[in-house]
């Protein structure tokens, strides 16, 4: 029987992998490596190394070659099958960042589990999709291969309810706004090794510091997580390489109201342009900052250490005392200077550093008389994932069915997010604020005027003078009746897209309602970007009006000349068929299909009702029919 387990850890532009095999009851990595450069501007490279670091295989693609995650997994699987005896694997295991408030341990992946994990994408939009992508790809390439999902959040499901809670209304807590904690696989590995290093710490009160480009800390009581610095997202807590760490929520409100930053711009600032990079203006790499004489670099390092010191005091308070501290991950394992500064600042807790042991890298770096012991532990998240996978796969082989982890009790009223659960309302709380309703209404009314202007006017677009016959087109084409409905739907979809950071495709079934699509597209500025002569001024507006359904202009349908248009109407059947086709192979996409009156489309309509049978809720997007 195969005993090799493939472990995958996927990011936005790389996939790290390890190949584990059982030896004398333990697991050891025969191969570790990665495929990186998975971006349009990257130069893809595959490398695999043996236990001693020797290169076993390497492949490079031209800089002009675009290798996506599917191609990377395919190349990786070809290598692994050649490296594994007989080419067979016992299974594959994946690091998945978010298991929500549902999964308290690893899970054997099936359709239901994968659908549930997809619902957690809004909780970790920059990480969750990358963790799920290789699972889907392997299911396509090798449907019989068992797969196990292991979660960074699962280890923290032991947090007491008060440690999970934000001071927000219950409905928001039930909807998922709570502290989840991350780096759980790293903390779990450290907890598993602590008994052999310091039995008193393993059964007592320990703070583990996972210090890397992403950094967090965790309070362990008898090996269980009871408090952690990361909360709802990986932004919280410590100052990190490019992430801000703990931040007053008022700062986000100020950035939106005073600087006019939209959610994407704020996301980019807090995730990619802050932390050590933002403070120093030099680098996100702590090694570079430690070697720099620049005062800004010194300030960034001081802030990094200061935040660790503050959180250490907070976590010690949550534990009611402290028996040990552990440094792990890239900075924690390799930076003697940072370890020394943190330990010196923690002298008040009873921690005495052994400078020689610290310089040597441990494992114990505290002095013999220190009341609090200090350790350096090299974390191995991949080994932790492989251990979980072996246990889950053994249960499955033994016929115990799905290896479902023991679930922590759910708070009554928690949203049961599932693609297969009962239908429920996702809208809670008060309706839109009057100010927002007013803005949307003003936008919609402006769209309606634009629709009328396109149908009727060829001059005098702002009605600066009384209408005369020469201002009106001689031949009027275009449906006014469909236009208000289309622009109304467009305006509210726009609001939802911005509020929830969604990917939405808009399909207009009523083809003659082109003015109802052209209006909002022009008003938001998109049309002028594609057609600069239709500028956002009086002359541009005149040209927009005159060109509609006019010789040499644009047709009265949603024609290809309309930016973003992919078909010219189709009312009932055609628009639904097109919507389902557009949703294929894009699980994050919502296709909003505005359905018209249908005219005589009985054949296409009858067929379109069956198209949804081809949609897979795991692999494909969702279709939202909207009756006009």
C-alpha positions as CSV (number, residue, x, y, z in Angstrom):
1,X,0.0,0.0,0.0
2,X,1.4,3.5,-0.8
3,X,2.7,5.4,2.2
4,X,3.7,8.6,0.6
5,X,1.8,11.8,1.4
6,X,2.1,14.9,-0.7
7,X,1.8,18.2,1.3
8,X,0.9,21.4,-0.6
9,X,1.0,25.0,0.6
10,X,-0.2,27.3,-2.1
11,X,0.2,31.1,-2.3
12,X,-0.7,33.7,-4.9
13,X,2.4,33.1,-7.0
14,X,4.0,29.9,-5.7
15,X,3.2,26.4,-4.4
16,X,5.5,24.9,-1.8
17,X,5.4,21.1,-1.6
18,X,6.8,18.2,0.5
19,X,6.7,14.5,0.0
20,X,6.6,12.5,3.3
21,X,7.1,8.8,3.9
22,X,6.8,6.7,7.0
23,X,10.0,5.5,8.6
24,X,10.0,3.4,11.8
25,X,6.6,4.8,12.7
26,X,7.6,8.4,12.1
27,X,7.2,10.6,9.1
28,X,10.2,12.1,7.2
29,X,10.3,14.4,4.2
30,X,12.1,12.7,1.3
31,X,11.6,15.8,-0.9
32,X,10.8,19.5,-0.4
33,X,10.6,22.1,-3.0
34,X,8.4,24.7,-4.7
35,X,7.1,26.1,-7.9
36,X,7.3,29.9,-8.1
37,X,6.9,32.7,-10.6
38,X,3.2,31.8,-11.1
39,X,2.2,35.2,-12.4
40,X,1.9,36.9,-15.8
41,X,5.1,38.8,-15.2
42,X,6.9,35.9,-13.5
43,X,9.6,33.5,-14.7
44,X,8.3,30.1,-13.6
45,X,10.7,27.8,-11.8
46,X,10.4,24.3,-10.3
47,X,12.9,23.0,-7.9
48,X,12.9,19.8,-5.7
49,X,15.5,19.1,-3.0
50,X,16.4,16.0,-1.0
51,X,16.7,15.8,2.8
52,X,20.3,17.2,2.7
53,X,19.3,20.1,0.4
54,X,20.8,18.6,-2.8
55,X,18.8,19.5,-5.9
56,X,16.9,16.4,-7.2
57,X,15.2,18.1,-10.0
58,X,14.9,21.6,-11.5
59,X,13.0,23.1,-14.4
60,X,12.7,26.6,-15.7
61,X,10.2,28.1,-18.1
62,X,10.8,31.1,-20.3
63,X,10.0,34.5,-18.8
64,X,7.3,34.9,-21.4
65,X,5.6,31.6,-20.4
66,X,2.6,32.0,-18.2
67,X,2.4,29.0,-15.8
68,X,-0.8,29.0,-13.7
69,X,-1.5,27.0,-10.6
70,X,-3.1,24.2,-12.7
71,X,0.1,23.9,-14.8
72,X,2.2,24.0,-11.7
73,X,0.3,21.2,-10.0
74,X,0.4,19.1,-13.1
75,X,4.2,19.5,-13.3
76,X,4.6,18.8,-9.6
77,X,2.4,15.7,-9.8
78,X,4.4,14.3,-12.7
79,X,7.6,14.7,-10.7
80,X,6.1,13.2,-7.5
81,X,4.7,10.2,-9.3
82,X,8.2,9.6,-10.7
83,X,9.8,10.1,-7.3
84,X,7.3,7.9,-5.4
85,X,7.8,4.1,-5.5
86,X,5.4,2.7,-8.0
87,X,4.2,6.2,-8.7
88,X,1.4,6.0,-6.2
89,X,0.5,8.3,-3.3
90,X,-1.5,7.5,-0.2
91,X,-3.0,11.0,-0.4
92,X,-2.5,14.7,-0.6
93,X,-2.8,17.2,2.2
94,X,-3.2,21.0,2.0
95,X,-2.7,24.0,4.2
96,X,-5.9,26.0,4.1
97,X,-5.9,29.2,6.0
98,X,-9.5,29.4,7.1
99,X,-11.8,26.8,8.6
100,X,-14.2,29.3,10.0
101,X,-16.0,28.6,13.3
102,X,-16.9,25.2,11.8
103,X,-13.8,23.0,11.5
104,X,-11.9,22.2,14.7
105,X,-9.4,19.9,13.0
106,X,-8.4,18.4,9.7
107,X,-11.0,17.1,7.3
108,X,-11.1,14.6,4.5
109,X,-12.2,16.6,1.5
110,X,-15.5,15.8,-0.2
111,X,-18.0,17.9,-2.2
112,X,-19.6,19.2,1.0
113,X,-16.4,20.1,2.8
114,X,-15.1,21.9,-0.3
115,X,-18.4,23.8,-0.7
116,X,-18.3,24.9,2.9
117,X,-14.7,26.1,2.6
118,X,-15.6,28.2,-0.4
119,X,-18.0,30.1,1.8
120,X,-15.1,31.2,3.9
121,X,-13.4,33.1,1.1
122,X,-14.9,36.5,2.3
123,X,-13.1,35.9,5.6
124,X,-9.7,35.5,4.0
125,X,-10.0,36.8,0.4
126,X,-6.3,37.1,-0.2
127,X,-5.4,33.6,1.1
128,X,-8.4,31.2,1.0
129,X,-8.8,31.0,-2.8
130,X,-5.1,30.0,-3.2
131,X,-5.4,27.2,-0.6
132,X,-8.5,25.8,-2.3
133,X,-7.2,26.0,-5.9
134,X,-4.8,23.0,-5.7
135,X,-7.6,20.9,-4.1
136,X,-9.8,21.5,-7.1
137,X,-7.0,21.0,-9.6
138,X,-6.0,17.6,-8.0
139,X,-9.7,16.5,-8.0
140,X,-9.7,17.1,-11.8
141,X,-6.3,15.4,-12.4
142,X,-6.7,12.5,-10.1
143,X,-10.3,12.1,-8.8
144,X,-9.4,8.9,-6.8
145,X,-6.7,10.6,-4.8
146,X,-7.8,11.2,-1.2
147,X,-7.2,14.8,0.0
148,X,-7.1,16.2,3.5
149,X,-7.5,19.9,4.4
150,X,-5.7,21.3,7.4
151,X,-6.5,24.7,8.8
152,X,-4.5,27.5,10.3
153,X,-7.5,28.5,12.4
154,X,-8.4,25.1,13.8
155,X,-5.9,25.0,16.6
156,X,-7.5,28.2,18.1
157,X,-11.0,26.7,18.3
158,X,-10.1,26.1,22.0
159,X,-10.2,29.8,22.7
160,X,-12.7,30.6,25.4
161,X,-15.7,32.5,24.2
162,X,-14.6,35.8,25.8
163,X,-11.3,35.6,23.9
164,X,-13.1,35.1,20.6
165,X,-15.5,38.0,21.0
166,X,-15.5,41.5,19.6
167,X,-17.6,44.2,21.3
168,X,-20.1,44.1,18.4
169,X,-23.8,43.3,18.2
170,X,-24.7,39.6,18.4
171,X,-25.9,39.4,14.9
172,X,-22.5,40.4,13.6
173,X,-20.8,37.9,15.9
174,X,-23.2,35.2,14.6
175,X,-22.4,36.3,11.0
176,X,-18.7,35.5,11.6
177,X,-17.1,38.7,13.0
178,X,-14.9,37.1,15.7
179,X,-11.3,36.3,16.6
180,X,-10.2,33.2,14.7
181,X,-6.4,33.3,15.1
182,X,-3.9,32.0,12.6
183,X,-0.5,30.2,12.3
184,X,-2.3,27.4,14.1
185,X,-0.4,24.6,12.4
186,X,2.9,26.2,13.5
187,X,1.7,26.5,17.1
188,X,0.4,23.0,17.1
189,X,3.8,21.6,16.0
190,X,5.6,23.6,18.7
191,X,3.1,22.4,21.3
192,X,3.7,18.8,20.1
193,X,7.5,19.1,20.7
194,X,7.5,21.1,23.9
195,X,7.0,18.0,26.1
196,X,10.4,16.6,25.1
197,X,12.1,20.0,25.7
198,X,10.4,21.3,28.9
199,X,7.7,19.1,30.4
200,X,6.8,21.8,32.9
201,X,6.2,24.3,30.1
202,X,4.2,21.7,28.1
203,X,1.8,21.3,31.0
204,X,2.0,24.9,32.1
205,X,1.8,28.4,30.8
206,X,3.7,29.2,27.6
207,X,3.8,32.0,25.1
208,X,4.9,31.0,21.6
209,X,6.2,33.8,19.2
210,X,5.8,32.9,15.5
211,X,8.0,35.7,14.2
212,X,8.4,35.9,10.4
213,X,7.3,38.1,7.6
214,X,3.8,37.3,9.0
215,X,4.0,37.3,12.7
216,X,1.8,36.5,15.7
217,X,1.9,35.2,19.2
218,X,-0.1,32.6,21.1
219,X,-0.7,31.8,24.8
220,X,-0.7,28.0,25.5
221,X,-2.3,26.6,28.6
222,X,-1.4,22.9,28.9
223,X,-0.7,22.9,25.2
224,X,-4.1,24.5,24.2
225,X,-4.5,27.9,22.6
226,X,-6.3,30.3,25.0
227,X,-5.4,33.7,23.5
228,X,-3.6,34.9,20.3
229,X,-2.7,38.2,18.8
230,X,-4.2,37.7,15.3
231,X,-8.0,38.0,15.3
232,X,-10.5,38.2,12.5
233,X,-7.8,38.6,9.9
234,X,-4.0,38.2,9.5
235,X,-3.7,42.0,9.8
236,X,-4.1,42.1,13.5
237,X,-1.5,42.0,16.4
238,X,2.2,42.5,15.7
239,X,3.9,44.8,13.3
240,X,4.8,42.6,10.3
241,X,6.9,42.7,7.1
242,X,4.3,44.6,5.1
243,X,1.2,44.4,7.3
244,X,0.2,47.0,9.8
245,X,-0.7,44.9,12.9
246,X,-3.1,46.2,15.5
247,X,-4.8,49.4,14.3
248,X,-7.4,51.7,15.6
249,X,-10.6,51.1,13.5
250,X,-10.9,54.9,13.4
251,X,-7.9,55.0,11.1
252,X,-9.8,53.0,8.5
253,X,-12.7,55.3,8.7
254,X,-10.4,58.3,8.3
255,X,-8.7,56.8,5.3
256,X,-12.1,56.3,3.6
257,X,-13.7,59.6,4.5
258,X,-10.7,62.0,4.4
259,X,-8.4,60.4,1.8
260,X,-11.2,58.9,-0.3
261,X,-9.6,55.5,-0.4
262,X,-11.9,52.7,-1.5
263,X,-11.8,49.2,0.1
264,X,-9.2,47.9,-2.4
265,X,-6.9,50.8,-1.8
266,X,-7.2,50.4,1.9
267,X,-6.6,46.7,1.6
268,X,-3.4,47.3,-0.5
269,X,-2.2,49.9,2.1
270,X,-2.7,47.7,5.1
271,X,-1.6,44.4,3.6
272,X,1.2,45.4,1.3
273,X,2.5,48.9,2.1
274,X,2.6,49.0,5.9
275,X,4.5,47.2,8.7
276,X,8.3,47.3,8.6
277,X,8.3,48.4,5.0
278,X,5.9,51.3,5.6
279,X,7.7,52.6,8.7
280,X,11.2,52.3,7.4
281,X,10.5,53.2,3.7
282,X,13.4,50.9,3.0
283,X,12.6,47.2,3.2
284,X,10.2,44.6,4.7
285,X,13.2,42.3,5.5
286,X,14.3,42.6,9.1
287,X,17.8,41.6,8.2
288,X,18.2,44.6,5.9
289,X,16.8,46.9,8.6
290,X,19.1,45.5,11.3
291,X,22.1,46.2,9.1
292,X,21.0,49.7,8.1
293,X,22.2,52.9,9.8
294,X,19.1,54.8,8.7
295,X,17.1,56.1,11.7
296,X,13.9,55.0,9.9
297,X,15.2,51.4,9.9
298,X,16.0,51.7,13.6
299,X,12.5,53.0,14.3
300,X,10.9,50.1,12.4
301,X,12.9,47.5,14.4
302,X,12.1,49.3,17.7
303,X,8.4,49.2,16.9
304,X,8.6,45.5,15.9
305,X,10.1,44.7,19.3
306,X,7.9,47.1,21.2
307,X,4.7,45.4,19.9
308,X,6.1,41.9,20.8
309,X,6.9,43.2,24.4
310,X,3.4,44.6,24.8
311,X,1.7,41.5,23.5
312,X,3.9,39.3,25.7
313,X,2.6,41.1,28.8
314,X,-0.9,40.8,27.6
315,X,-0.7,37.1,26.9
316,X,1.0,36.5,30.3
317,X,-1.9,38.2,31.9
318,X,-4.4,36.0,30.0
319,X,-2.5,33.0,31.3
320,X,-2.2,34.3,34.8
321,X,1.5,33.9,34.8
322,X,4.3,32.6,32.6
323,X,6.5,29.4,32.7
324,X,8.1,29.5,29.3
325,X,8.5,31.4,26.0
326,X,9.3,29.9,22.6
327,X,10.7,31.7,19.5
328,X,9.9,30.1,16.2
329,X,9.6,30.9,12.4
330,X,12.1,32.8,10.3
331,X,13.0,35.7,12.5
332,X,12.3,33.8,15.8
333,X,14.6,31.0,14.8
334,X,17.4,33.0,13.1
335,X,17.7,36.5,14.7
336,X,19.7,36.3,17.9
337,X,19.5,40.1,18.2
338,X,15.7,40.2,18.3
339,X,15.5,37.3,20.7
340,X,18.0,39.1,23.0
341,X,16.0,42.3,23.0
342,X,12.7,40.6,23.7
343,X,14.2,38.6,26.5
344,X,15.9,41.6,28.1
345,X,12.6,43.5,28.0
346,X,10.9,40.5,29.6
347,X,13.2,40.5,32.6
348,X,10.3,41.8,34.8
349,X,8.5,38.5,34.1
350,X,11.5,36.5,35.5
351,X,13.3,35.7,32.2
352,X,17.1,35.8,32.3
353,X,18.9,35.3,28.9
354,X,22.0,33.1,28.4
355,X,23.8,35.2,25.8
356,X,26.1,32.4,24.7
357,X,23.2,29.9,24.2
358,X,21.2,32.6,22.4
359,X,24.1,33.3,20.0
360,X,24.4,29.5,19.4
361,X,20.7,29.3,18.5
362,X,19.5,27.3,21.4
363,X,17.4,25.2,21.8
364,X,17.4,26.6,25.4
365,X,18.5,30.2,25.5
366,X,17.6,31.1,29.1
367,X,20.0,31.0,32.0
368,X,20.0,28.3,34.7
369,X,18.5,30.6,37.4
370,X,15.8,32.0,35.1
371,X,12.2,31.5,36.5
372,X,10.9,31.5,33.0
373,X,12.6,29.3,30.4
374,X,13.2,30.4,26.9
375,X,13.5,28.2,23.8
376,X,14.1,28.2,20.1
377,X,12.1,25.6,18.2
378,X,12.3,25.2,14.4
379,X,8.7,24.9,13.3
380,X,7.6,22.4,10.7
381,X,4.0,23.1,9.5
382,X,4.4,20.6,6.6
383,X,5.2,17.8,9.0
384,X,2.2,18.7,11.2
385,X,0.0,18.6,8.1
386,X,1.5,15.2,7.1
387,X,0.8,13.8,10.6
388,X,-2.8,14.9,10.4
389,X,-3.2,13.5,6.9
390,X,-1.8,10.1,7.9
391,X,-4.2,9.9,10.8
392,X,-7.2,10.9,8.8
393,X,-6.3,8.6,5.9
394,X,-5.8,5.7,8.2
395,X,-9.3,6.2,9.6
396,X,-10.8,6.3,6.2
397,X,-9.0,3.1,5.1
398,X,-10.1,1.4,8.3
399,X,-13.7,2.0,7.2
400,X,-14.5,4.6,9.9
401,X,-16.1,6.8,7.2
402,X,-15.2,10.5,7.0
403,X,-12.7,11.5,9.6
404,X,-14.8,14.3,11.0
405,X,-13.0,16.2,13.8
406,X,-14.7,16.8,17.0
407,X,-16.4,20.2,16.6
408,X,-16.3,22.9,19.2
409,X,-19.9,23.9,20.3
410,X,-21.4,26.5,18.1
411,X,-22.8,29.7,19.5
412,X,-26.6,29.6,19.2
413,X,-27.6,31.7,16.1
414,X,-24.3,31.3,14.3
415,X,-24.8,31.6,10.5
416,X,-24.7,28.0,9.1
417,X,-22.8,28.9,5.9
418,X,-23.2,26.0,3.5
419,X,-23.9,25.6,-0.2
420,X,-26.0,22.6,0.8
421,X,-27.8,24.0,3.9
422,X,-31.3,25.3,4.1
423,X,-32.1,28.6,2.3
424,X,-31.8,31.6,4.6
425,X,-31.8,35.3,4.5
426,X,-28.3,36.9,4.4
427,X,-29.7,40.4,4.9
428,X,-29.9,41.6,8.5
429,X,-30.1,44.8,10.4
430,X,-31.5,48.1,9.3
431,X,-32.2,49.1,5.7
432,X,-29.9,51.4,3.8
433,X,-29.2,54.8,5.4
434,X,-31.3,57.7,4.0
435,X,-28.1,59.4,2.7
436,X,-27.1,56.3,0.7
437,X,-30.6,55.9,-0.7
438,X,-30.5,59.5,-1.7
439,X,-27.2,59.0,-3.6
440,X,-28.4,55.9,-5.4
441,X,-31.7,57.6,-6.3
442,X,-29.8,60.6,-7.7
443,X,-27.5,58.3,-9.8
444,X,-30.6,56.4,-11.0
445,X,-32.5,59.6,-12.0
446,X,-29.4,60.8,-13.9
447,X,-29.3,57.5,-15.7
448,X,-32.9,57.8,-16.7
449,X,-32.3,61.3,-18.1
450,X,-29.4,60.0,-20.1
451,X,-31.6,57.2,-21.5
452,X,-34.2,59.7,-22.6
453,X,-31.6,61.9,-24.1
454,X,-30.1,59.1,-26.1
455,X,-33.5,58.1,-27.5
456,X,-34.8,61.6,-28.3
457,X,-32.0,64.2,-28.5
458,X,-29.3,65.0,-31.0
459,X,-28.4,68.4,-29.6
460,X,-29.0,70.7,-26.6
461,X,-28.1,67.8,-24.2
462,X,-28.4,69.9,-20.9
463,X,-31.5,71.7,-22.0
464,X,-29.8,75.0,-21.6
465,X,-32.4,76.5,-24.1
466,X,-36.1,75.6,-24.9
467,X,-36.4,72.5,-27.1
468,X,-36.8,73.1,-30.8
469,X,-37.5,70.5,-33.5
470,X,-33.9,70.5,-34.7
471,X,-32.8,69.3,-31.2
472,X,-34.9,66.1,-31.6
473,X,-34.0,63.1,-33.7
474,X,-36.2,62.5,-36.7
475,X,-36.4,58.7,-36.1
476,X,-36.7,57.4,-32.5
477,X,-35.5,53.9,-31.7
478,X,-34.7,52.3,-28.3
479,X,-37.0,51.1,-25.5
480,X,-37.5,53.6,-22.8
481,X,-39.6,51.1,-20.8
482,X,-36.7,48.7,-20.2
483,X,-34.2,51.4,-19.4
484,X,-35.2,52.5,-15.9
485,X,-35.2,48.8,-14.7
486,X,-31.8,48.1,-16.2
487,X,-30.2,51.2,-14.7
488,X,-31.9,50.5,-11.3
489,X,-30.4,47.0,-11.2
490,X,-27.0,48.3,-12.4
491,X,-26.9,51.0,-9.6
492,X,-27.6,48.5,-6.9
493,X,-25.3,45.9,-8.2
494,X,-22.6,48.6,-8.2
495,X,-23.4,49.3,-4.5
496,X,-23.2,45.6,-3.6
497,X,-19.9,45.0,-5.5
498,X,-18.2,47.9,-3.7
499,X,-19.6,46.9,-0.3
500,X,-18.7,43.3,-0.5
501,X,-15.7,43.3,-2.9
502,X,-17.5,41.0,-5.4
503,X,-16.7,39.8,-8.9
504,X,-20.0,40.3,-10.8
505,X,-20.8,40.1,-14.5
506,X,-23.9,42.0,-15.7
507,X,-25.9,40.6,-18.6
508,X,-28.8,42.6,-20.0
509,X,-31.5,40.4,-21.5
510,X,-33.8,43.3,-22.9
511,X,-31.6,44.1,-25.9
512,X,-33.5,47.3,-26.9
513,X,-32.8,48.6,-23.4
514,X,-29.3,49.6,-24.4
515,X,-29.9,53.2,-23.0
516,X,-30.4,51.7,-19.6
517,X,-26.9,50.2,-19.8
518,X,-25.2,53.0,-21.6
519,X,-26.4,55.5,-19.1
520,X,-24.7,54.1,-16.0
521,X,-21.6,53.1,-17.9
522,X,-21.2,56.6,-19.1
523,X,-22.0,58.2,-15.8
524,X,-19.4,56.1,-13.9
525,X,-16.7,57.1,-16.5
526,X,-16.1,53.7,-18.1
527,X,-17.5,54.7,-21.5
528,X,-15.3,57.8,-21.7
529,X,-12.3,55.7,-20.9
530,X,-13.0,53.5,-24.0
531,X,-14.3,56.3,-26.2
532,X,-12.5,59.5,-25.1
533,X,-14.5,61.7,-27.5
534,X,-17.6,60.9,-25.4
535,X,-16.1,62.9,-22.6
536,X,-17.8,63.8,-19.3
537,X,-18.7,67.3,-20.3
538,X,-21.4,69.0,-22.4
539,X,-19.8,68.3,-25.7
540,X,-19.1,64.7,-24.8
541,X,-22.7,64.3,-23.7
542,X,-24.0,65.8,-27.0
543,X,-22.0,63.2,-28.9
544,X,-23.2,60.4,-26.7
545,X,-26.9,61.4,-27.3
546,X,-26.5,61.9,-31.1
547,X,-24.6,58.6,-31.8
548,X,-27.4,56.4,-30.3
549,X,-29.4,54.7,-33.0
550,X,-28.1,57.2,-35.5
551,X,-26.4,56.6,-38.9
552,X,-22.7,56.1,-38.2
553,X,-23.3,55.7,-34.5
554,X,-24.3,52.8,-32.3
555,X,-27.3,50.5,-32.5
556,X,-30.3,50.5,-30.2
557,X,-29.4,47.1,-28.9
558,X,-26.6,46.2,-26.5
559,X,-24.2,45.8,-29.3
560,X,-20.4,44.8,-29.2
561,X,-19.6,48.6,-29.3
562,X,-20.9,48.9,-25.8
563,X,-17.9,48.3,-23.4
564,X,-18.3,45.0,-21.6
565,X,-21.2,43.8,-23.8
566,X,-20.9,40.1,-24.7
567,X,-24.3,39.6,-26.5
568,X,-27.1,41.7,-27.9
569,X,-30.1,40.8,-25.7
570,X,-31.9,37.5,-25.8
571,X,-34.6,38.3,-23.3
572,X,-35.4,35.0,-21.5
573,X,-33.8,31.9,-22.8
574,X,-30.6,33.2,-24.4
575,X,-29.6,35.4,-21.5
576,X,-29.9,32.6,-19.0
577,X,-28.0,30.3,-21.2
578,X,-25.2,32.9,-21.7
579,X,-25.2,33.5,-17.9
580,X,-24.6,29.8,-17.1
581,X,-21.9,29.6,-19.7
582,X,-20.2,32.7,-18.3
583,X,-20.2,31.2,-14.8
584,X,-18.3,28.0,-15.8
585,X,-14.9,27.5,-14.1
586,X,-15.0,30.7,-12.1
587,X,-16.2,29.9,-8.5
588,X,-15.9,33.5,-7.3
589,X,-18.1,34.9,-10.1
590,X,-21.7,36.0,-9.8
591,X,-23.5,36.5,-13.1
592,X,-26.4,38.8,-12.8
593,X,-28.8,38.1,-15.7
594,X,-31.6,40.6,-16.2
595,X,-34.5,38.7,-17.8
596,X,-36.9,40.4,-20.2
597,X,-40.3,39.6,-21.5
598,X,-39.1,36.8,-23.8
599,X,-41.1,37.6,-26.9
600,X,-41.4,34.2,-28.8
601,X,-38.4,32.5,-27.3
602,X,-40.2,29.4,-26.1
603,X,-37.6,27.0,-27.4
604,X,-34.5,28.7,-25.9
605,X,-36.4,29.4,-22.7
606,X,-37.4,25.7,-22.3
607,X,-33.8,24.7,-22.9
608,X,-32.3,27.4,-20.6
609,X,-34.1,26.0,-17.5
610,X,-31.9,22.9,-17.8
611,X,-28.6,24.7,-18.2
612,X,-28.1,25.1,-14.4
613,X,-27.8,21.3,-14.2
614,X,-24.3,21.7,-15.7
615,X,-23.2,24.2,-13.0
616,X,-21.1,22.7,-10.2
617,X,-21.3,24.9,-7.0
618,X,-17.7,24.0,-6.2
619,X,-16.1,24.7,-9.5
620,X,-18.4,27.2,-11.1
621,X,-19.8,30.6,-10.2
622,X,-23.5,31.5,-9.4
623,X,-26.2,32.8,-11.7
624,X,-28.6,35.4,-10.3
625,X,-31.7,35.8,-12.6
626,X,-33.3,39.2,-12.1
627,X,-36.8,39.7,-13.6
628,X,-37.1,43.1,-15.4
